[in-house]
Every structure is written in C-alpha cells, then in structure tokens.
Amino acid sequence: MYSSLRQAVNDLERNGQLLRIREEVDPNLDIAEIHRQVFDRQGPAILFERVKGSPFQAVSNIYGTFDRTAFLFRHTLDRVKRVIELKKDPASALKRPLRYAGAPLTAVSALPMKSWFGSPVTWGQTTIDKLPQIKSWPMDGGAFITMPQVYTEDPDQPGPMHGNLGMYRIQLSGNDYAPNEEIGLHYQLHRGIGVHHTRYNQLDRPFHCSIFVGGPPSHAFSAIMPLPEGLSELTFAGMLGGRRFRYAHRNGHFLSSDADFVITGEILKNVKKPEGPFGDHLGYYSLTHDFPVMKVHQVWHRKDPLWHFSVVGRPPMEDSSFGWLIHELVAPLTPGEFPGLKELHAVDAAGVHPLLLAIGQERYMPFRERVPEETLTIANRVIGSGQTSLAKFLFIAASDDDPNLDTHDIPHFFRHFLERVDLTRDLHFQTKTTIDTLDYSGSGWNAGSKLVAACRGEKRRELRSELPDNFSLPEGFSAPKFCFPGILAVQSPRFEAEVPARAQVDVLCRHLENFDLQHIPLVLLVDDSAFTAANLNNFVWVAFTRANPSHDVHGVKAFTEHKHWGCKGPMALDARIKPHHAPELVVDPEVQKRARVLLERYGLGE
C-alpha cells in the first residue's frame, strides 16, 4: 500500500524491477524510444534521473508486465475482487462468510477523505514549460501528458463522490496553444467528462478542471477503469490502493493531495483549437482535430516529484496491462452487464475497439434447429452499450458448441468460428454509425460501420492451409500466405481510390469462383502478405484496423437478399491501407540507434 509514486518506485527498485538512467536524456523522441525498447524486452520500470530542459525526474513502464502490475497491487487485489464478487452475488456473503468478512470494510474504508493537515502536492509551484516535454513520435504535434488523471465535477452534485476521473490525453505544447497559459484536452465518445462539459455550457459558471499526474499507482489505473456512471473513480482508487483518496481545495480547485503534480485551470466554453497529431494505441497517428482548450491557472507539485508517463503505440504496449487488470477485476460482472454473455475479449493486439470476440449462451428454444438466436440479442446489447459500442467487428460463438471455448485463445477461437459460420446467413451489418474516434478506417471522423458475425451448430467445413493444385491469382495479385488454417492473405495492388480498388476486388472474387475453396472461408487483401501472416498480432492488427465493414467486406459469389448480404464462397476482407487512413507509426532510425547504444551501457542490449 503506497502513499506516493516515489514509494512505489522505491519498492520496485528494492525488488530488482527498476532501471535508473543517470545521464541526461532528451524528452524529444529519445526518452520514448528508450521506453519502447525496454518494454519490448519485458524489462524493468525506468527512472529517468535527468530530463533535458526540466528540473523534474520522470518514470515509466511501472505497469510494463502483467507480473509487475500484479506486484504493485499484491496487497489489495484479492480484497477488491471480493467486493466485486459481492456486487455480482450479494448472497455469497452468507454462503462463504469467512471469505467475504472484510469486503464491506474494504468498500467503506475507500471513501475519499479531505486532507485537513496539509497536502503534499502543494509543496511547490512550477510552469507548464518546466514539466518534462515528452514527445513520443516524429509527427506528434508537441509534448503530451500520457498518464493524466483528469478530474471534473458535476455542477449539480459537486464533490468527489459525483466527480469524474478520466484519462484523456493532454497536449502541453505546439499548435496554437499560448505557452504556459493554454493546454489541449482530447476526449472521445462515451466519456464522463462530456456529460459535465455539456452541463457547464448551459451555466454561467467556469468549468473548473484539475489534471493529476503521479500519485499512488492505483490512481492512474482508476482513471481508465470502466465504472458505471455515477460511481466515483476516487472510491475505486482507494480500494485498489488500500489507502483512502486524499484531496484538498485551493483557489476553488480540487487537488489530489497525494499526486506528484496537479495542473488546475478552466475548460473554456465554446472554444476549440487544433489538437494533435499524436501517435496512438491503434498503431497509427490520430490526426489534428479541434478539441477543447484548458486555460491554466496553477501547476502544483510535491517535494521531489516524479513525472509519470507512458508511451502509446501499436499494441502490445504498457497500457496493455490495464486491459489485463480490468479483465481480472470485472470478468465476474460480465454476465450481469450482458445477460447470457459468458466471455468478452477486446483484442489488444487489434487496438482493442476494432475487434471483440465473445461467447454467449443459447437458451431461447433448445428444441429448434441450432442457429444463432440469443447470441444475436447479446451482440446487439454489446454494441449498444458504453465503451463496447465503439467495437467495429464482433465475432460471437455459442457456448453449447464447445464448453471449453476461450476468447483469449485467439487462434482456436477463429478456427472454431470459421469451421461453423454460415456466410450466407450469419453476417449482420450496421452502416453509417459511430466507431472509435481514433479509428480512421471508416467513412469519416467517428463514423464507420460494424459487423456482427455469429456462429452456432455443427462444423460446416474442415479448415486447411493448402491451396488447390491448379490455384492461380489474377494479374496484380501475388504471394498467397496462410495466416492460420482457413485464413489466406493475398498480396494485392495498392489501393489508390475506391472505384478502381473495388473493381480489383471484383476481379479477384470472380477469379476465385474457379476453385474449390470450401476449406478457406476468409481471404484477406493486404499490402504485404508475408508480414500479415508472420504472427497472430500482425494478422489481427492488419485485418481489423484497416477495414471498414460496410466498404471492405466482399465475397465470392456474393448476393443481397431483402437487404441481407452474404456470400456462397469465401469472404474477402479488403485490409489494404487506404488513402484516407492515418499514417502508421514509424520510429526514426537515428533515435532507435541512440536508444540501443544507451541501453547497451546498462546491460540491456538485444
């Protein structure tokens, strides 16, 4: 149980899980690349003792492995799980009283408390330009806070129990922001801060906002925890941290007493400025768009503070541990949130929102033919609820076909699914709807489509990784590679524009009609088939981040019947890079080399 980030970092060091970088390092690209290389090696947390241009030390990668994340919360994780189990089934307290004896105390003791006798974070003040100006990718619009805890309050119900704590990236420099006076605030669909922002726009009161950086490790995690609307993230931070969330007020602003830094200010009403670009967690840049602006009032910090940051990019990255921990905690609640749903997996390697895998029950009419029924009802609820509504592809299988099916065993799940899916019946589209703000594969910003694919019943086909003896491809297509049995990647002509590209797909699909491809239900059109087929992560990343279902799902012997689309041969997914896509994240080779040389001096060579 930690009272500060420094205490947690010291604990990691005592247990051999911290690397100290003692020489001065440039926050412009170099620090981020050092972080990436250490993370890729499953290395320790990193403490940068000297950040060029800043008097403050910085720390990252504290959640860099699942084991280290579990270590940080080793004293409290089981207690929090018990509280969550009781929420799912309160009668458990009567069935197993010894197991749940401390659960009510854990919940009650997590209530936020006011700091009456001093607040460590008010030890000193600084300015925005003195903070570590960490820029992660070459095309980033400036320096960003990548581990912020953004706090706002409900104007109608002020106070911490009704406040919202979220992790929305903050641009510190660049673009049109007035230095030291303004910062950019990026938040997306389905975020609690938006509810507050809308309400304040209707009132003649300033919209105060506080941004916390650092503090006990549970605080950053609580900012991304998907809690029900109205449930305080500060309470959850206290439970997971084993220490009540301390707070104070200064000049009308709410401060996290245990944070390392707090930026206070006011979100300007009806004012927007360009924010971005920024290398984001889908593996591409999120581009420049207009977002709210925060006018900075003060920047507080504690004595000897640590600037907590992470690096975002193509997954897996450090934030993958957040997804793992969320699953560890909320898995018992899934059936309550989505009746009939047994498992739901937002696939991290595909960028989370582009691809969901699910297993649902089928209990409607067991005496009828085994076709998807209840699973479709479950799927509609999933893509109509909160964060999961941002999903683009949802593949759902029936639990009665295989009680041991596991959404986290992705190759087996796809094999099970593709063996059973009826491509003439089981594909269901939503067009002209919302998708993840960071996903540029759609038809516009926040705009795209969804595909729900369901399967149930006996195996329809045997999947194989073999091409027919007489197999060929039309001109311009080449290098067929199997990603997995039944999934074929085909290197395709470059996607120049929609009309000629669609004609190319039609040529390929008509050509494939000449072959017996019953054992290959999924064909991918890609820019590099060898890369796509090299491993699981490449397959899911290419296939599901670069495709918009309504535009990019095609098929051999495709048909439309009463507005239902299907195909009698393989489904063809156009996963090529399109002109409207955001650029892929690429590291500067010189920066990469500098980081590699530095890490070799610390015994972390490749």
C-alpha positions, 0 to 999 in steps of 0.5 A: 500500500503506497502513499506516493509514486516515489514509494512505489518506485522505491519498492520496485527498485528494492525488488530488482524491477527498476532501471535508473538512467543517470545521464541526461536524456532528451524528452524529444523522441529519445526518452520514448524510444528508450521506453519502447525498447525496454518494454519490448524486452519485458524489462524493468520500470525506468527512472529517468534521473535527468530530463533535458530542459526540466528540473523534474525526474520522470518514470515509466513502464511501472505497469510494463508486465502483467507480473509487475502490475500484479506486484504493485497491487499484491496487497489489495487485489484479492480484497477488491475482487471480493467486493466485486464478487459481492456486487455480482452475488450479494448472497455469497456473503452468507454462503462463504462468510469467512471469505467475504468478512472484510469486503464491506470494510474494504468498500467503506474504508475507500471513501475519499477523505479531505486532507485537513493537515496539509497536502503534499502536492502543494509543496511547490509551484512550477510552469507548464514549460518546466514539466518534462516535454515528452514527445513520443513520435516524429509527427506528434504535434508537441509534448503530451501528458500520457498518464493524466488523471483528469478530474471534473465535477458535476455542477449539480452534485459537486464533490468527489463522490459525483466527480469524474476521473478520466484519462484523456490525453493532454497536449502541453505544447505546439499548435496554437496553444499560448505557452504556459497559459493554454493546454489541449484536452482530447476526449472521445465518445462515451466519456464522463467528462462530456456529460459535465462539459455539456452541463457547464455550457448551459451555466454561467459558471467556469468549468473548473478542471484539475489534471493529476499526474503521479500519485499512488499507482492505483490512481492512474489505473482508476482513471481508465477503469470502466465504472458505471456512471455515477460511481466515483473513480476516487472510491475505486482508487482507494480500494485498489490502493488500500489507502483512502483518496486524499484531496484538498481545495485551493483557489476553488480547485480540487487537488489530489493531495497525494499526486506528484503534480496537479495542473488546475485551470478552466475548460473554456466554453465554446472554444476549440483549437487544433489538437494533435497529431499524436501517435496512438494505441491503434498503431497509427497517428490520430490526426489534428482535430479541434478539441477543447482548450484548458486555460491554466491557472496553477501547476502544483507539485510535491517535494521531489516529484516524479513525472509519470508517463507512458508511451502509446503505440501499436499494441502490445504496449504498457497500457496493455496491462490495464486491459489485463487488470480490468479483465481480472477485476470485472470478468465476474460482472460480465454476465450481469452487464450482458445477460447470457454473455459468458466471455468478452475479449477486446483484442489488444493486439487489434487496438482493442475497439476494432475487434471483440470476440465473445461467447454467449449462451443459447437458451431461447428454444433448445428444441429448434434447429441450432442457429444463432438466436440469443447470441444475436440479442447479446451482440446487439446489447454489446454494441449498444452499450458504453465503451463496447459500442465503439467495437467495429467487428464482433465475432460471437460463438455459442457456448453449447458448441464447445464448453471449453471455448476461450476468447483469449485463445485467439487462434482456436477461437477463429478456427472454431468460428470459421469451421461453423459460420454460415456466410450466407446467413450469419453476417449482420451489418450496421452502416453509417454509425459511430466507431472509435474516434481514433479509428480512421478506417471508416467513412469519416471522423467517428463514423464507420460501420460494424459487423456482427458475425455469429456462429452456432451448430455443427462444423460446416467445413474442415479448415486447411492451409493448402491451396488447390493444385491448379490455384492461380491469382489474377494479374496484380495479385501475388504471394498467397500466405496462410495466416492460420488454417482457413485464413489466406492473405493475398498480396494485392495492388495498392489501393489508390481510390475506391472505384478502381480498388473495388473493381480489383476486388471484383476481379479477384472474387470472380477469379476465385469462383474457379476453385474449390475453396470450401476449406478457406472461408476468409481471404484477406487483401493486404499490402504485404502478405508475408508480414500479415501472416508472420504472427497472430498480432500482425494478422489481427492488427492488419485485418481489423484496423484497416477495414471498414465493414460496410466498404471492405467486406466482399465475397465470392459469389456474393448476393443481397437478399431483402437487404441481407448480404452474404456470400456462397464462397469465401469472404474477402476482407479488403485490409489494404491501407487506404488513402484516407487512413492515418499514417502508421507509426514509424520510429526514426532510425537515428533515435532507435540507434541512440536508444540501443547504444544507451541501453547497451551501457546498462546491460540491456542490449538485444 
